[in-house]
Amino acid sequence: MADFSKLFEPWHIGTCEIPNRIALTPMLLEVAEFDGTCGDRCVEYYTERAKGGVGLIETEVTRISDWTGCTGPAQMSVTSDRCIPGLTRLADSIHAQGSKVFLQLHHPGRQTYQLVVTAWKLSDVIGRRWDGWWSIFFGLTKFMDFFDSQPMHKFYFPTVSASNVPNKGLCSPVEQWQKVRPLTKWEIHYIEDEFARGALRCKKAGIDGVQLHCSHGYFLQQFISPYTNRREDEYGGSLENRLRIVKEIIDKIHQLCGPDYPISARLTVDEYYRMFGYDQGLVLSEGVEVAKLLESYGVQFLDLSCGTYETMNAWCEPTSFDLGWRKDNAKAVKAAVSIPVGQTGVIRTPEQAEQLLVEGYQDVIGLGRPLLADPYWVNKAKEGRSKEINRCISCLYCLESMMHNALQGGTPGQCAVNPRTCNEVDFPLEPRKTGMGRQVVVIGAGPAGLMAARTCAQKGFNVTVFEKNQRVGGQVLLAAAPKQKYKIGWVTEDYKTQCDLLGVKFNLGVEATADAVAALKPYAVINAVGGVPVVPKIEGVDLPNVYTPDQILSGQVTLQGKTIAVIGSGMTGLETAEYLSDIGNRVAIVEMADTLAPGTWIQHKMDVIPKLESRGTPFYTGWKLVKCAPDAALIEDVTVPGATRRIPCDAIVISLGVRPATLDESILKVCDKVITVGDADKTGRIGTATHQAYRATINLE
């Protein structure tokens, strides 16, 4: 058994003892009620992580102001005493599991969603009748494309910040449309009071301590950063002046809660604007000085992060970022202060976490997304079962789903590899054992097939999987083929490990036939055969120099030193282009839409497109492939029929998506209960496939 003794040492934040060195770091998922209180979903989400052994639970961003600082409709709140009973229930539930809880006090500043603020203000007039107002206001967000070129600030109140520096965060266009105005001094003092009153409510509720959110481009970081703070009064200029608001908040918390009430801070120590080509913002050397000042002001634990919404790939990394890439930031801060220092930063396994502690990089291991993927990460490490951990693949489905759904009044953020995340109330950890040893046959061992197999086995079914390839993985094997995307492959590796422990039988390299399936006398058949590439019916598409991404990414075809036209700029097309470029090819990308990668989450585009641009990759948007030739791709302008151009190339890779593969109809007649999941039903993402498979099989009777 691996030695994780450092991970399980106790430590302190002031007078508060934490039982181990693993902390759930704050992530906005929108698990509260629409009035900001903690209900069943919120309590169960956090309690599940406490049950899983996490020493310190740090809540998601919690609103201190209804009138100037909302970041989402189901954001936690401490703006009123009506929030105290829910917070008490949350604290009691977490404490019952032996964990401690700190609540993160938050104001978004220039990143406020004024649509939410407006709803709050109007609902005050009618007595907070949420259902009607949210349906009206968040219905409007579905028409934001209409307002794309409109002066949105005419519709909403301007957001407040240290200065009037506009927000250019690409993650949320709504934020870009809003005007920003600098706060007056009396407004600064009033918001400081709101922070302190929020802390007092936390203390009354039994919350162990509070955390000030000085990170990710939010309000307090807007004061700390030389980029967003252009003030010329005592709240701007020198580092001490830029930190004055934080010092005054801490002093006011001490006045209301007493000097012993623990205070931590989530701190961006480097905004990483240079990573994205800008010479501005806070850098590590100044971030270390910020940390030293915060310690002198009374902060007792530093939870480090980095980046802003304008450089968000630095703080919520896509899968291409290396494991532990931020560790030197923590080491620099740890060397300069005497209080505990924790940090996130693509930490995925207990072995990696223990090594960071042993080598002195940090005192505390911050886990955010890994505890969405597996809330029992800590207990599995403690029990010597680290190989059973469901690892985070850094796919960003959690952030994307939160932004697309939760911030429009929908479901909370979701995890691609763990469908129970934020759905703990709906789906208990141990499903009902309804299988009674009956046989289920799963055809296909991609993410959907493996999720279905695992769930059925947990329910007590006898499960057999047929997979025509020698390895499990399906389309995931292609996504994980580029060297910087290997973490994507963990999803099916981990599901396979969990299925093996549950006794699932695998027939690898065996294509399912009606006779083979019928011989098992199945109660149900799960059709998870996946998808096949879409190939258009155009001239020359059957030439030997025309390929699909699966042929390239699987290694079936190797191209080097060639000029290649990639048709389609969806995520598979971009990844294929990057892969081909990495191994020495010259690539051009053709896209029918007027923008690259339509429908692709912005962070993935921020990750891949600049790399291709730096290599001189030409992009042809608004063009479609009309003919393949041995030495060229002929493309046509979609807005000017008949206007064509010729792209000289040695090879053409057609990446226009996938369509559901077909299963032999005779297999479908083997039993009455056939369930189709994943790409075999409707092509989509890993998250959509796993969630659909889970929901389709969890209720299998």
N, C-alpha and C positions, 0 to 999 in steps of 0.2 A: 504494500500500500504506500502510495506517495505520502511524503511528509508535508502537511500543510499547517504546521504548528504556528507559524507567524500569522496566517490568516485568522486563526481562532484565538489570538490573544485579545484580552479586553483592553479598552483604552477609554479616555475621558474627553468630553467637551466641557470644560469648566468642572462643575460638580456632578455632571451627568455621566455615569459609567455606561459604556456600550459593550455588549458581550463579545463581539468579534469585529474584525476590521473590514467587513463588507457593508457598503451603504448603497441602498437604492437611491440613485440620484434623480432629481426632479425632471419629469417629462410631461408636457402638456398633452393630455389625452382626452380631456373634457369628460370626466367621469362623475362630476357633481350633478346636482339638480339644476333646473333652470333658474332657481332663485339663489343659487350659490351655496346652498347647504349640502352637507354630506348625507346622502341617502344610502340605500342598500348597495347600489352598484359601486359607489365610492368606497364604502367600508369593506366590502368583500374583495375588491381589487387590491387594496393595500394589505388587508389581513392575510390574503393568500401569500403574499411575499414574506410577511412575518412568519407565517406557518412554515414557509420554505427555509427559514433559518437566517434571514437577513438581520444583521445587528442594528442598523440604523435605517429607518424609513424617512426619506425626505419627500414631502408632498410636491405635487405639481404646482406651477405658478398659482398663487392665491391672491385674489384681488384685494387691495386695500382701499380702493376708491371706485365707487359706482359712477361718479360724475366725470372723471377725467381719465380713468385707467382700466378699461375693459379690454380683454384680449379674446374673449369667446363666450358664447351663450351658456355653456355648462361648466364654466370655470369656477373653482372653489372660491369662497369669499370669506373675509373677516370684517366686513364693513358694518355689521350690525350685531347686536346681542342675539338676534334670532339665529345666528350661525353657531352659537355656543353649544346648544344641545347636540347637534350633529357632530361637532368636533370632539365633544366629550365621548360620544359613542365610538368615534374613530380611535381616539386615544386609548380608551378602555379595551377595545378589541385588539389593538396592536400590543398593548402591554400584557394582555392575557397570554400572548405567545412568547413573551420574554424579550421582545424587541423594544426599541425606543423610537420616538417619532419627533421630527422637527418639521415645522411648517414653513414653507418658503413664502415670504412676503414680497409682493410683486406689483410693479407698475410698468406698463409697456411704453409710456412716453409717446414718442412719435410713431410707435408701432401699435398704438391703440386702434381698435376697430370701432370707428365712430358709428357704424351701423348698430353695433351692440349698445353703445352709450346712448344713442338716440332711442332705442327700444326701452332701455332702462328709464330714461327720463319721462317718456310718454306713459310708460306703465305705472310710474309713480302717481300719475294723475288718475288712473283708473283702478288703482289698488293691486297692481302686479298680477293681472290675469294673463298668465303667460301664454296659454295655448293659442289664443287669437292673435296676439301681437307677434309671436314668433312665426306663425304661419304667414303673416303678412310681410314682415321684415325680411325673413330669410327666403321667402319666395322671390324677393327682389334680387337676391344674389345670383339667382339662376339667369338673370338677364344682364349680368355685368358686361358681357361682350358689347351690348348696345351702348354702354356708357364708356367704352374703352377710350374714345377720343374726346369725351366730355369733361368739362371742369367740375369734377366731383366735389371739390371743396365748396361749391355753391349749394350743394345739397346737405352737407354735414358740417358740424362744428370743426374747426381746425384742431389738430392734436397739439399737445404741449410737450416741450422738451427744454433742454438747457439753452439751445439756440434754434434758429430757424433753418437748420441744415436739412434739406429734403431727404426722404428715405428712398433709396434706390434698390431696396431688397427685391430680388427677382422672384422670391418664393410666393409673395402675395401681392398681386397687382393692386388690390384695394388699398394697401398701405401707400403705394406710390402715388395714387390719385389725391391723397389727402394733403392739405396744407399743414405746415408746422409753424407754430409760433413759440417764441421764448417765454418762459414763465416770469412773472413779476416776483419780487422778493416775498411779498405777503403770501403769494400762492405757493412758493417753495416751503415756507414755514407751515402752511396749512397741510400740504401733502406730508411733510415730516410728521405732523401730529397724527395723520391718518395711519402712517406706518406704526407709530407708537401705540395708538389705540388698538390696532390690529394685534400687536404683540400682547397687549394686556388681555384681550379676549382669548388668545391662545393659552396664556397662563391660567386663566380662569377655567378653561376647558380641560386642563390636565396635559396639554401638549408639553413635551419635555424642553423645547427650545425653539427658537426661530432662526430662519436663514434669510439674509438680505440678498436679493437677486441683483448682483452687479455684473451681469454677463449677457451675452448673446444680443447685444445692441439695444437692450431695454433701458428704461429710464435712468437708473443709477449709473449704468455704464455710459450713457449719453453725457452725463456730467463728468465722469472720470476721463473719457477719451478726448485727446486734443483735437480729433477730427470733428466731433459733434459738439464740443463745447467751445464756442467762440465768444463767450461772455467777457466783459471788461470790468465787471464788478468783483466783489469778494468771492463769488462763486465760479470765477473763471481765471484763466492765466496760469499761475503756478500749480504744481501738483497738489500742494496742500489746499489751495483754493478750490480746485476741481473736486477734491474729496471732502470739502467742508460739509456738504449736504449729508454725506454718509456719517460723518462724525456727529453731526447734530441729531440725526435719527437715533444713533446708538445712545447718545446722552439722554434723549427723551424716553427711550425704552427703559434705560436704567432708572429714570425718575419714576416711571409708572410701575415697572415690574420689579424693581430692586436690582442692585448691582450683581446679584448671583444668578439671575435668570440667564441661561446660556444663549449666546448669539454666535452664529456662524455666518459665513458669506460665501456665495458662489461667485467666483471672480474670473473674468477673462483676463489672462495675463499677456495675451498677444492677440491682436485683432486680425493678423495675417492678411492685411490688405495687399502686401507685396506678393503673396502667393497668386493673386489675381491681377497683377500688373499695375498696382497703385502704390505710390509713395506717400502714405498717410497713415494716421492712426497710431494706436498704442502698440509698442513692441516689447519684447520680453524684458529687456533691461529696465524699462520704466515700470512694467508690470510687477517686477520684484520689489521696486520701491513702494508701489501701491500696497503690496502685501505687508510690508514692514509697517507702513502707516496704519493699516487696518488692525494689525496686532496691537499697536500702541493705543488705539482708540477703544479696545475692549473686545474685538472679535476673537473667539476662542477656537475656531476651526475654519480652515480655508479649503473649500471644495472647488478645485480649479477646473476651468474650461478654457475655451478660446473661441475667437471668431465673432461675427455678427450675422444678421440676416443678409447683409451684402456679401459676406464671405462664408456663407453657411456651410459649405462643404468642409470647412475647417472644424466646425463644432458638431455637426451631425453627418459623419462621413459616409460617402458611398462605399461600395464594397472594394474599390480599387486601393483604398488606403491601407498601409502596412499596419500590422499588429503593433500596438504600443508606440506609435510614431510620436506621441507627445511627451514621452517619459522624461526627456531632458528639461522640459518646462517645470515639471514638478520637482525635479532634483535641484534646480536653481532656486526655487522658492523655499524648499525645505532647508537649504543651506543658509538662508537669510533670516529665518524666523524660528521661534522656539515652540510654537503651537503646532498641533497636528495638521498635516497636509494630505489631502486626498485628491484624486483625479480620475476622470474617465479617460478614454482614448483608445478605443478598439482593444479592450481587454476581454478576451473570450473564454479562457479556460482557467481553472484553478492553478494549474502548473505555471502558467504565465503570470498570474496574480501573485503567487507565492514568491516567484523569482523577483518581481518588482519590489516586494517588501524586503526580501533578504538582501538585495543589492542596494537598498537604501534610496531608491528613487522616490518613494512616497510612504506615508504612514497608513493610509487607508485606501482601499480599492473601491472606486466608484463604478457601479454597474447600472446602466440605464437599460438600453435595449436588450442586453443578455437576460435581464429578469422579466422582460416581456416574453421572450422566447421560452424561458424555463424558470418559473418562479421558485422551483426547488433546486436551483443551481447550488446554493450553499449547503443544504443538507446532503445532496449527492456527493459533494466534495468531502464533507465531514465523514461520510459513511464509506469512503473509498470507492464511490461509484461515478467518478468523473467522466468515464467513457459513456455513461448513459445520459449525459447532459444534452439537451436540445440546444444547439448553439445558434446564436444570432448570426445571420448571413449578411448583415449590413445592406439589405435591399431597399431600405427607406420606405417600405410599405406602411410602417407605423405613422410616419410623418405625413406621407401623402394621403393616407386615408383620413387622418385627423383634419388636414387642411380641406380636403374635398367634401367630407361628410360632417364632422363634428362642428366645424366653424360655420356650417350652414344650418345648424340646428338639428343635425342628424345623429347617427350613431357615433360613439366614441372612437378614438383611434384603435386600429386593429393590428395584430401581428401576423405576418405571412405564415410563419411556421408553427404558431400556437393559436388555434381558433378560439381558445377559452379566454384569452386575454381581454379584459374589460367585459367579458360575458360570463364571469364566474357565477353570477346569480342564476343565469339560464342553464348553464352546463356544469354540473358538479364534477369534481375531480375524478371520482370513481363512478363510471356510468352503471346503470342498472344491468345486472347480469341476466340478460334475456336470451342469450345464445343457446344454452343448454346443450352444447357440444354439436349443434347442427353445422353442416358444412356450408361455407361460403367460398366461392371461387372468384379471385380477382385477376383480371386479364390486363396486364400492363403494370410496370413498376416505376412509373414516374411519381411526382409528388402526390398527385391525386390517388393513384392506386395504392401507394404505400400508406397514406393517411387512412384510406378506407380499410386497408388490411389491419393496421394497428388498432383502429377503433373497434372493428368487429372482434378482434382477438381480445381486447379489453372487456368486451361485452360477453365473452364466454363462447363465441363461435369458434369452430375449427376452421382455420383459414389456409387456403392454398393459393399461391400466386404463380401465374404463368407469365414469363417475360422472354420474348424472342431473342433479345440481346444477352450477351454474357454478363452484363453488369446492370444493376439497377440505376435509375436516374432519368431515363427518357430525355426530353428536351433540356433538362437541367445540365446534362453532360455537355451540351453544346454551349450553354450560357457560361459554364465554368471553364471552358477551354482556354480562353485568353489567360495568360499567366497572372495578371493582376485581378482576375475575377474568380480565383479558385474557391473562395469562401462560399460562393453560391452553391457549390457542390455539396456542402455540409448538410443541406436540408435532407437529401435522400440518403446520404451516408448515415446520418443520425436516426432517421426513420427506420432504416434497415436494421441497425443495431437494436432498436427498441422492439421491432417486430421479431427478431431472433429470440430475444429474451421472453417474448410472449408465446413462443412456440409456433410462429407462422412458418409454413413450409414453402420454400421457394424452388421453382423449376426454372432455372436460368438457362438461356440458350434453347428454350423449348417454346415453340409457337403453339398456342392453344388450338385444339381441334374440337369439333363437336363430340367425337367419340371420347377424347381424353377428359373433357369436362363432364360429359354424361356419366362416365365411369365413377365419378366422385359423388354422384347423386346429390347435387347441391340444392340447398334451400334457397340460395340467392346467388346471382352472378353479378359482379361489379365490372362494368365495361369501362376500362380506363386505358384504352389503347392509344390515347394521345392524338396528335395531329400530324399532318403531312404538309410540305411546302406548297404554297399557291404558285402555280406557273401559268402565265397568261398564254393565250393562243395567238401567238404572233409569228411572223416569218422568221425562221432561223433559230427558234428557241430550242430546237433539237440538235444544234451544232455541237461538236465535241468541246468547244471552248466556252460553253454556257453551263454554269453550275448553280447550285442552291447552297445556302449557308451551311446546311447540315453536312454537305460533302466537304466543305472547307474546314469547319470547326471540329469535325470528327476525325480529321486526318486522312480521310479517304482520298482526298486530292491535296497535293502540296504545290503551292505556287510561290516562287521566289524570283525576285528580280524582274517582275512583270509589271505592265501597266494594266490596271484592272478597273472596270466600271462596275460599281455596286449600285444596283437599282433598288431604291427604297431606303429611307432613312429612319425607320422605326428603330427600336432599341437593338434588335437583332442585326439590322443592317449596319448601324453605327459600330456595334461590337465586332462584326465581321470585318468592317473596314479598318478598325483599329488593329485587329489581329493581323490582317494582311499587311498593314503598314509596319507593324512591329517586326515582321520577319523580312522586311526589305523590299516591299512592293510599292509602286506608285499608284495611288487610288484616287478615283473621282466618284462623287456621289450624286445620283439623280433622284429627285423627289418630285412627285406630282403636285403636292401641296405647295402653297406659297411660303411656307416656313419649314425648317428642318424638324424632323421628329415630332410631327403633330400628335398630341395626346400623350407624349412622354413626359414624365415628371421632370421638372426643371433642373433638379440637381444632377440627374443623369446626363442631361445635355451639357450642364456646366462642367461635368467631369470629362466627357469624351470629346466634344466638339473643339474646345481650344487645343487639345493635343493634335487633332487632325489638321486644324488651321496652322499650327506651328510647323507642320511638315509640308505645307503648301498644297494641301488637298483642295481641289476645286469643288464647289457645290453648285449644282444646277437645280434650283427650286422652280416649280412651275413648269416642269418638263416631264414628259412621259416616254417610256421606251416603246418604239413602234416596230423596230426591226433589229435582229441580231445578225452580225456578219462575222466572218473569220477574223477580221482585223479592226472592227469598229462596232460601236453601238449607235444606232440612229435614233435620235430623240425628237419629239415634237412639242412645240409650245402649246400648253393646254388652253391658253387664251387666244391663240391665233392659229386656228386649224390650217394645216398645210405648211406652216413655218417650221422647218426642220434644221437640225444641225448634226454633224457627225463627230463622235468622240472616238478618236483612234485608241485602240486597246488590244491587248493580247487575250484578255478573258473578260467574261461578263458574269457577275454573280447576281442572281435575281432574288431579292429579299422583300417579298410582298406579303409576308405573314404566312400563317398556316391555316388550314381548314381541318375540321374533324376527320380523323381516319375512320374507315368503315370496318366493322367486325363481321365476320362470316355469319350470315343470317341463320344458318343452321344452329349456331351456338345460342343465338337468342331464343331459340325454341326449346332449349334443353329444360328450362324451368320457367315457372310463371313469373318469378320475381327477378327482373333485370333492372339494374340501376346504372345509368350512364353518368360519368363524372369527368371533370377536368376538360382538357382540350377535346376529348372524344364527344363531349356535349356542346361546348362553346369555347372557342379559343380565348385565352386570357393570360393572366399573370400567375405566378406561383401562389400568391395569396388567394386569388379567386378560386384556384383549383383546390387548394387544401381546405379552404373554408367550405366549399360546396361538398367536397367528399365527406368532411366531418359531419356536416348537418344532414347529409343524406343517409349516413350510417349510424349516427348516434341514437336515432330513434327506431332503428331496425328491430322489429319484434319477432 
